[in-house]
Amino acid sequence: MEKRIELERRARKTNQITELNLDNCRSTSIVGLTDEYTALESLSLINVGLTTLKGFPKLPNLKKLELSDNRISSGLNYLTTSPNLQYLNLSGNKIKDLETLKPLVEFKNLAVLDLFNNDATQVDNYRDKIFKMLPSLSFLDGFDANDVEAQSDGDDDDEVNGNDSEDEVSGDDDDEEGDSDDSDEEDNGDVALSEVYNDDLEEDNSDWEEGEGGDDDEDEDSDIDEADGEANESAASVNANEKDGDKPDESQARGKKRKHDG
């Protein structure tokens, strides 16, 4: 523990240190921590292996003390040299009865106490008795006297962030609705313009078809006249040929008749 304390000091003076974390440094008792740490406000000794609090220093400004997951079964009176204690975590220790907790009455400002996973919590009406014994207590094992759960700083931050995010989401939704309205208006404008354009285009096409149709009719009439003329000429030619063809046949017949006559 002494080496860990020196490491955590980081060459700072003992009377300038306000927070000290000695978690998991194995020791059965307090060693190396002295009364010189007069400015210390937060001390953490989680899972150290402590079996006794004997030798706990006088820390007049200590407000938060973490002693969870050790093997402490008694000796809480050694903590009374730190009268301004407001937060004490003794969860996961070997405290078996409420009698062991009586020294905590000396802490007039103690607001938060955690005794979770101690045998003492199995005593009948345990919570009611602790709140009665410690009038200053606001939360025991994470809940107040009405069984309302305490909110941690992290929970408060999450709620704030959650509210902010909801506001942002609602704002985004409003923006999207506004954009959709604008797009609808643009679409309506495009449709109106396209309809006007199509109407003009249909009128132009109808005029063009009428003009083209007139020319086609004239062409068709001329073609029909030409075809009729050619047909008449062809018929006349055929008639002429037939007439010319009859004459040789008649002369030949006459020639044959003359021969018979001769």
BALOBA-1460 file (C-alpha; in Angstrom, 3 decimals):
// residues 262
<rec num="1" residu="m" x="0.000" y="0.000" z="0.000"/>
<rec num="2" residu="e" x="2.825" y="2.424" z="0.776"/>
<rec num="3" residu="k" x="4.302" y="2.065" z="-2.720"/>
<rec num="4" residu="r" x="0.918" y="2.621" z="-4.282"/>
<rec num="5" residu="i" x="0.401" y="5.763" z="-2.218"/>
<rec num="6" residu="e" x="3.737" y="7.163" z="-3.382"/>
<rec num="7" residu="l" x="2.839" y="6.335" z="-6.972"/>
<rec num="8" residu="e" x="-0.525" y="8.101" z="-6.703"/>
<rec num="9" residu="r" x="1.031" y="11.168" z="-5.138"/>
<rec num="10" residu="r" x="3.013" y="11.939" z="-8.319"/>
<rec num="11" residu="a" x="5.465" y="14.110" z="-6.435"/>
<rec num="12" residu="r" x="2.690" y="16.298" z="-5.027"/>
<rec num="13" residu="k" x="2.687" y="17.472" z="-1.456"/>
<rec num="14" residu="t" x="0.452" y="15.451" z="0.849"/>
<rec num="15" residu="n" x="-1.541" y="18.488" z="1.952"/>
<rec num="16" residu="q" x="-2.412" y="19.295" z="-1.687"/>
<rec num="17" residu="i" x="-3.976" y="15.958" z="-2.616"/>
<rec num="18" residu="t" x="-7.781" y="15.966" z="-2.667"/>
<rec num="19" residu="e" x="-8.421" y="12.550" z="-4.230"/>
<rec num="20" residu="l" x="-6.627" y="9.231" z="-3.767"/>
<rec num="21" residu="n" x="-7.384" y="5.906" z="-5.460"/>
<rec num="22" residu="l" x="-5.799" y="2.836" z="-3.843"/>
<rec num="23" residu="d" x="-8.100" y="0.170" z="-5.336"/>
<rec num="24" residu="n" x="-6.746" y="-3.392" z="-5.566"/>
<rec num="25" residu="c" x="-3.498" y="-2.687" z="-3.722"/>
<rec num="26" residu="r" x="-3.383" y="-5.712" z="-1.427"/>
<rec num="27" residu="s" x="-3.190" y="-5.030" z="2.310"/>
<rec num="28" residu="t" x="-5.066" y="-6.207" z="5.389"/>
<rec num="29" residu="s" x="-4.681" y="-2.887" z="7.216"/>
<rec num="30" residu="i" x="-4.121" y="0.818" z="6.593"/>
<rec num="31" residu="v" x="-0.398" y="1.426" z="6.034"/>
<rec num="32" residu="g" x="1.328" y="4.578" z="4.767"/>
<rec num="33" residu="l" x="-1.743" y="6.818" z="4.889"/>
<rec num="34" residu="t" x="-1.172" y="9.515" z="7.529"/>
<rec num="35" residu="d" x="-2.800" y="12.582" z="9.037"/>
<rec num="36" residu="e" x="-0.773" y="14.734" z="6.654"/>
<rec num="37" residu="y" x="-3.445" y="14.339" z="3.947"/>
<rec num="38" residu="t" x="-5.498" y="17.149" z="5.418"/>
<rec num="39" residu="a" x="-6.992" y="18.235" z="2.051"/>
<rec num="40" residu="l" x="-8.145" y="14.750" z="1.077"/>
<rec num="41" residu="e" x="-11.863" y="14.694" z="0.148"/>
<rec num="42" residu="s" x="-12.232" y="11.352" z="-1.666"/>
<rec num="43" residu="l" x="-10.536" y="8.063" z="-0.763"/>
<rec num="44" residu="s" x="-11.099" y="4.735" z="-2.528"/>
<rec num="45" residu="l" x="-9.937" y="1.422" z="-1.032"/>
<rec num="46" residu="i" x="-11.988" y="-1.065" z="-3.089"/>
<rec num="47" residu="n" x="-10.940" y="-4.734" z="-3.062"/>
<rec num="48" residu="v" x="-7.804" y="-4.174" z="-1.007"/>
<rec num="49" residu="g" x="-8.319" y="-7.061" z="1.405"/>
<rec num="50" residu="l" x="-8.775" y="-4.996" z="4.553"/>
<rec num="51" residu="t" x="-9.827" y="-6.905" z="7.653"/>
<rec num="52" residu="t" x="-9.579" y="-3.953" z="10.047"/>
<rec num="53" residu="l" x="-9.775" y="-0.162" z="9.961"/>
<rec num="54" residu="k" x="-7.295" y="0.249" z="12.788"/>
<rec num="55" residu="g" x="-4.821" y="3.000" z="12.009"/>
<rec num="56" residu="f" x="-7.240" y="4.943" z="9.821"/>
<rec num="57" residu="p" x="-5.861" y="8.530" z="9.733"/>
<rec num="58" residu="k" x="-7.538" y="11.741" z="10.803"/>
<rec num="59" residu="l" x="-8.925" y="13.253" z="7.604"/>
<rec num="60" residu="p" x="-10.984" y="16.353" z="8.522"/>
<rec num="61" residu="n" x="-12.090" y="17.118" z="4.935"/>
<rec num="62" residu="l" x="-12.907" y="13.580" z="3.856"/>
<rec num="63" residu="k" x="-16.400" y="13.413" z="2.330"/>
<rec num="64" residu="k" x="-16.409" y="10.220" z="0.264"/>
<rec num="65" residu="l" x="-15.013" y="6.848" z="1.370"/>
<rec num="66" residu="e" x="-15.118" y="3.656" z="-0.725"/>
<rec num="67" residu="l" x="-14.502" y="0.450" z="1.275"/>
<rec num="68" residu="s" x="-16.470" y="-2.103" z="-0.771"/>
<rec num="69" residu="d" x="-15.354" y="-5.690" z="-1.395"/>
<rec num="70" residu="n" x="-13.110" y="-6.052" z="1.646"/>
<rec num="71" residu="r" x="-13.373" y="-8.272" z="4.753"/>
<rec num="72" residu="i" x="-14.323" y="-5.677" z="7.332"/>
<rec num="73" residu="s" x="-16.517" y="-7.041" z="10.131"/>
<rec num="74" residu="s" x="-16.118" y="-4.366" z="12.831"/>
<rec num="75" residu="g" x="-14.083" y="-1.331" z="13.905"/>
<rec num="76" residu="l" x="-16.158" y="1.382" z="12.226"/>
<rec num="77" residu="n" x="-15.360" y="3.590" z="15.218"/>
<rec num="78" residu="y" x="-11.907" y="4.211" z="13.670"/>
<rec num="79" residu="l" x="-13.637" y="6.269" z="10.981"/>
<rec num="80" residu="t" x="-15.001" y="8.858" z="13.408"/>
<rec num="81" residu="t" x="-11.795" y="10.869" z="13.065"/>
<rec num="82" residu="s" x="-13.284" y="12.022" z="9.734"/>
<rec num="83" residu="p" x="-16.467" y="13.748" z="10.990"/>
<rec num="84" residu="n" x="-17.470" y="15.355" z="7.670"/>
<rec num="85" residu="l" x="-18.065" y="12.053" z="5.891"/>
<rec num="86" residu="q" x="-21.122" y="12.209" z="3.576"/>
<rec num="87" residu="y" x="-20.781" y="9.053" z="1.473"/>
<rec num="88" residu="l" x="-19.756" y="5.625" z="2.786"/>
<rec num="89" residu="n" x="-19.739" y="2.398" z="0.767"/>
<rec num="90" residu="l" x="-19.327" y="-0.778" z="2.829"/>
<rec num="91" residu="s" x="-20.956" y="-3.214" z="0.376"/>
<rec num="92" residu="g" x="-19.463" y="-6.673" z="0.034"/>
<rec num="93" residu="n" x="-17.984" y="-6.866" z="3.550"/>
<rec num="94" residu="k" x="-18.562" y="-9.083" z="6.606"/>
<rec num="95" residu="i" x="-20.863" y="-6.908" z="8.736"/>
<rec num="96" residu="k" x="-23.375" y="-9.231" z="10.379"/>
<rec num="97" residu="d" x="-25.528" y="-7.080" z="12.659"/>
<rec num="98" residu="l" x="-26.826" y="-3.552" z="13.158"/>
<rec num="99" residu="e" x="-24.864" y="-3.165" z="16.377"/>
<rec num="100" residu="t" x="-21.669" y="-2.945" z="14.347"/>
<rec num="101" residu="l" x="-23.111" y="0.074" z="12.535"/>
<rec num="102" residu="k" x="-23.807" y="2.194" z="15.623"/>
<rec num="103" residu="p" x="-20.543" y="4.202" z="15.390"/>
<rec num="104" residu="l" x="-21.957" y="5.738" z="12.205"/>
<rec num="105" residu="v" x="-24.302" y="7.814" z="14.353"/>
<rec num="106" residu="e" x="-21.364" y="10.191" z="14.874"/>
<rec num="107" residu="f" x="-21.523" y="11.247" z="11.208"/>
<rec num="108" residu="k" x="-24.051" y="14.058" z="11.278"/>
<rec num="109" residu="n" x="-23.695" y="14.729" z="7.528"/>
<rec num="110" residu="l" x="-23.826" y="11.137" z="6.294"/>
<rec num="111" residu="a" x="-26.328" y="11.095" z="3.415"/>
<rec num="112" residu="v" x="-25.449" y="7.955" z="1.426"/>
<rec num="113" residu="l" x="-24.712" y="4.516" z="2.900"/>
<rec num="114" residu="d" x="-24.308" y="1.262" z="0.990"/>
<rec num="115" residu="l" x="-24.381" y="-2.044" z="2.892"/>
<rec num="116" residu="f" x="-25.389" y="-4.296" z="0.018"/>
<rec num="117" residu="n" x="-24.189" y="-7.898" z="0.254"/>
<rec num="118" residu="n" x="-23.624" y="-7.827" z="4.006"/>
<rec num="119" residu="d" x="-25.364" y="-10.227" z="6.379"/>
<rec num="120" residu="a" x="-26.760" y="-7.264" z="8.336"/>
<rec num="121" residu="t" x="-29.152" y="-6.551" z="5.439"/>
<rec num="122" residu="q" x="-31.049" y="-9.761" z="6.329"/>
<rec num="123" residu="v" x="-32.171" y="-8.387" z="9.703"/>
<rec num="124" residu="d" x="-35.925" y="-7.870" z="10.031"/>
<rec num="125" residu="n" x="-36.989" y="-4.323" z="9.135"/>
<rec num="126" residu="y" x="-33.364" y="-3.601" z="8.331"/>
<rec num="127" residu="r" x="-34.076" y="-0.510" z="6.224"/>
<rec num="128" residu="d" x="-36.510" y="1.055" z="8.658"/>
<rec num="129" residu="k" x="-34.097" y="0.566" z="11.528"/>
<rec num="130" residu="i" x="-31.144" y="2.080" z="9.646"/>
<rec num="131" residu="f" x="-33.099" y="5.158" z="8.576"/>
<rec num="132" residu="k" x="-34.268" y="5.598" z="12.175"/>
<rec num="133" residu="m" x="-30.734" y="5.198" z="13.536"/>
<rec num="134" residu="l" x="-29.206" y="7.635" z="11.016"/>
<rec num="135" residu="p" x="-31.580" y="10.623" z="10.612"/>
<rec num="136" residu="s" x="-29.311" y="12.407" z="8.146"/>
<rec num="137" residu="l" x="-29.383" y="9.456" z="5.745"/>
<rec num="138" residu="s" x="-31.023" y="10.095" z="2.350"/>
<rec num="139" residu="f" x="-30.187" y="6.869" z="0.506"/>
<rec num="140" residu="l" x="-29.540" y="3.342" z="1.739"/>
<rec num="141" residu="d" x="-28.322" y="0.748" z="-0.778"/>
<rec num="142" residu="g" x="-29.297" y="3.049" z="-3.635"/>
<rec num="143" residu="f" x="-32.872" y="3.814" z="-2.510"/>
<rec num="144" residu="d" x="-34.442" y="6.405" z="-0.261"/>
<rec num="145" residu="a" x="-36.870" y="5.691" z="2.601"/>
<rec num="146" residu="n" x="-39.745" y="5.508" z="0.099"/>
<rec num="147" residu="d" x="-37.908" y="2.983" z="-2.095"/>
<rec num="148" residu="v" x="-37.245" y="5.558" z="-4.802"/>
<rec num="149" residu="e" x="-34.000" y="4.820" z="-6.587"/>
<rec num="150" residu="a" x="-31.234" y="7.389" z="-6.462"/>
<rec num="151" residu="q" x="-30.117" y="8.911" z="-9.748"/>
<rec num="152" residu="s" x="-26.438" y="8.899" z="-10.522"/>
<rec num="153" residu="d" x="-24.669" y="11.682" z="-12.374"/>
<rec num="154" residu="g" x="-24.487" y="9.405" z="-15.434"/>
<rec num="155" residu="d" x="-28.264" y="8.939" z="-15.419"/>
<rec num="156" residu="d" x="-28.802" y="12.681" z="-15.265"/>
<rec num="157" residu="d" x="-26.462" y="13.174" z="-18.211"/>
<rec num="158" residu="d" x="-28.277" y="10.489" z="-20.200"/>
<rec num="159" residu="e" x="-31.636" y="12.138" z="-19.555"/>
<rec num="160" residu="v" x="-30.318" y="15.512" z="-20.624"/>
<rec num="161" residu="n" x="-28.771" y="14.023" z="-23.753"/>
<rec num="162" residu="g" x="-31.962" y="12.108" z="-24.439"/>
<rec num="163" residu="n" x="-34.061" y="15.262" z="-24.255"/>
<rec num="164" residu="d" x="-31.657" y="17.099" z="-26.481"/>
<rec num="165" residu="s" x="-31.676" y="14.289" z="-29.012"/>
<rec num="166" residu="e" x="-35.480" y="14.237" z="-29.063"/>
<rec num="167" residu="d" x="-35.538" y="17.962" z="-29.711"/>
<rec num="168" residu="e" x="-33.038" y="17.509" z="-32.508"/>
<rec num="169" residu="v" x="-35.070" y="14.694" z="-34.003"/>
<rec num="170" residu="s" x="-38.269" y="16.722" z="-33.875"/>
<rec num="171" residu="g" x="-36.430" y="19.622" z="-35.452"/>
<rec num="172" residu="d" x="-35.174" y="17.364" z="-38.229"/>
<rec num="173" residu="d" x="-38.707" y="16.099" z="-38.789"/>
<rec num="174" residu="d" x="-39.963" y="19.658" z="-39.121"/>
<rec num="175" residu="d" x="-37.209" y="20.393" z="-41.631"/>
<rec num="176" residu="e" x="-38.088" y="17.290" z="-43.621"/>
<rec num="177" residu="e" x="-41.768" y="18.267" z="-43.647"/>
<rec num="178" residu="g" x="-40.828" y="21.727" z="-44.850"/>
<rec num="179" residu="d" x="-38.644" y="20.245" z="-47.582"/>
<rec num="180" residu="s" x="-41.427" y="17.898" z="-48.646"/>
<rec num="181" residu="d" x="-43.857" y="20.834" z="-48.859"/>
<rec num="182" residu="d" x="-41.388" y="22.767" z="-50.993"/>
<rec num="183" residu="s" x="-40.869" y="19.749" z="-53.229"/>
<rec num="184" residu="d" x="-44.642" y="19.357" z="-53.607"/>
<rec num="185" residu="e" x="-44.937" y="22.965" z="-54.643"/>
<rec num="186" residu="e" x="-42.115" y="22.526" z="-57.128"/>
<rec num="187" residu="d" x="-43.770" y="19.402" z="-58.501"/>
<rec num="188" residu="n" x="-47.049" y="21.268" z="-58.897"/>
<rec num="189" residu="g" x="-45.243" y="24.028" z="-60.718"/>
<rec num="190" residu="d" x="-43.540" y="21.535" z="-63.020"/>
<rec num="191" residu="v" x="-46.841" y="19.829" z="-63.808"/>
<rec num="192" residu="a" x="-48.506" y="23.103" z="-64.661"/>
<rec num="193" residu="l" x="-45.647" y="24.117" z="-66.962"/>
<rec num="194" residu="s" x="-45.596" y="20.732" z="-68.643"/>
<rec num="195" residu="e" x="-49.342" y="20.873" z="-69.251"/>
<rec num="196" residu="v" x="-49.029" y="24.274" z="-70.884"/>
<rec num="197" residu="y" x="-46.122" y="23.027" z="-72.968"/>
<rec num="198" residu="n" x="-48.046" y="19.911" z="-74.044"/>
<rec num="199" residu="d" x="-51.081" y="21.979" z="-75.008"/>
<rec num="200" residu="d" x="-48.938" y="24.230" z="-77.202"/>
<rec num="201" residu="l" x="-47.240" y="21.213" z="-78.679"/>
<rec num="202" residu="e" x="-50.574" y="19.557" z="-79.518"/>
<rec num="203" residu="e" x="-51.812" y="22.742" z="-81.206"/>
<rec num="204" residu="d" x="-48.632" y="22.947" z="-83.286"/>
<rec num="205" residu="n" x="-48.968" y="19.284" z="-84.253"/>
<rec num="206" residu="s" x="-52.603" y="19.736" z="-85.254"/>
<rec num="207" residu="d" x="-51.694" y="22.720" z="-87.465"/>
<rec num="208" residu="w" x="-48.841" y="20.788" z="-88.982"/>
<rec num="209" residu="e" x="-51.045" y="17.760" z="-89.660"/>
<rec num="210" residu="e" x="-53.650" y="19.930" z="-91.355"/>
<rec num="211" residu="g" x="-51.027" y="21.517" z="-93.603"/>
<rec num="212" residu="e" x="-49.416" y="18.202" z="-94.416"/>
<rec num="213" residu="g" x="-52.830" y="16.622" z="-94.923"/>
<rec num="214" residu="g" x="-53.782" y="19.245" z="-97.580"/>
<rec num="215" residu="d" x="-50.597" y="18.679" z="-99.515"/>
<rec num="216" residu="d" x="-51.115" y="14.939" z="-99.330"/>
<rec num="217" residu="d" x="-54.642" y="15.302" z="-100.692"/>
<rec num="218" residu="e" x="-53.404" y="17.353" z="-103.621"/>
<rec num="219" residu="d" x="-50.642" y="14.853" z="-104.285"/>
<rec num="220" residu="e" x="-53.100" y="12.006" z="-104.080"/>
<rec num="221" residu="d" x="-55.464" y="13.764" z="-106.521"/>
<rec num="222" residu="s" x="-52.653" y="14.379" z="-108.967"/>
<rec num="223" residu="d" x="-51.537" y="10.770" z="-108.666"/>
<rec num="224" residu="i" x="-55.064" y="9.585" z="-109.300"/>
<rec num="225" residu="d" x="-55.361" y="11.834" z="-112.392"/>
<rec num="226" residu="e" x="-52.066" y="10.552" z="-113.729"/>
<rec num="227" residu="a" x="-53.110" y="6.971" z="-113.095"/>
<rec num="228" residu="d" x="-56.417" y="7.558" z="-114.902"/>
<rec num="229" residu="g" x="-54.594" y="9.106" z="-117.835"/>
<rec num="230" residu="e" x="-52.213" y="6.212" z="-118.073"/>
<rec num="231" residu="a" x="-55.094" y="3.751" z="-117.852"/>
<rec num="232" residu="n" x="-56.942" y="5.530" z="-120.660"/>
<rec num="233" residu="e" x="-53.848" y="5.577" z="-122.822"/>
<rec num="234" residu="s" x="-53.292" y="1.895" z="-122.127"/>
<rec num="235" residu="a" x="-56.890" y="1.060" z="-123.028"/>
<rec num="236" residu="a" x="-56.678" y="3.059" z="-126.217"/>
<rec num="237" residu="s" x="-53.494" y="1.302" z="-127.175"/>
<rec num="238" residu="v" x="-55.067" y="-2.059" z="-126.526"/>
<rec num="239" residu="n" x="-58.077" y="-1.210" z="-128.673"/>
<rec num="240" residu="a" x="-55.853" y="-0.009" z="-131.466"/>
<rec num="241" residu="n" x="-53.835" y="-3.179" z="-131.334"/>
<rec num="242" residu="e" x="-56.948" y="-5.305" z="-131.345"/>
<rec num="243" residu="k" x="-58.202" y="-3.475" z="-134.413"/>
<rec num="244" residu="d" x="-54.877" y="-3.853" z="-136.169"/>
<rec num="245" residu="g" x="-54.810" y="-7.514" z="-135.221"/>
<rec num="246" residu="d" x="-58.248" y="-8.161" z="-136.702"/>
<rec num="247" residu="k" x="-57.211" y="-6.796" z="-140.049"/>
<rec num="248" residu="p" x="-54.462" y="-9.343" z="-140.703"/>
<rec num="249" residu="d" x="-56.770" y="-12.151" z="-139.668"/>
<rec num="250" residu="e" x="-59.463" y="-10.916" z="-142.049"/>
<rec num="251" residu="s" x="-57.019" y="-10.544" z="-144.963"/>
<rec num="252" residu="q" x="-55.660" y="-13.973" z="-144.307"/>
<rec num="253" residu="a" x="-59.179" y="-15.370" z="-144.317"/>
<rec num="254" residu="r" x="-59.868" y="-13.622" z="-147.570"/>
<rec num="255" residu="g" x="-56.646" y="-14.981" z="-149.017"/>
<rec num="256" residu="k" x="-57.646" y="-18.483" z="-148.114"/>
<rec num="257" residu="k" x="-61.094" y="-17.971" z="-149.557"/>
<rec num="258" residu="r" x="-59.618" y="-16.811" z="-152.837"/>
<rec num="259" residu="k" x="-57.491" y="-19.865" z="-153.023"/>
<rec num="260" residu="h" x="-60.490" y="-22.073" z="-152.528"/>
<rec num="261" residu="d" x="-62.363" y="-20.090" z="-155.116"/>
<rec num="262" residu="g" x="-59.505" y="-20.480" z="-157.600"/>
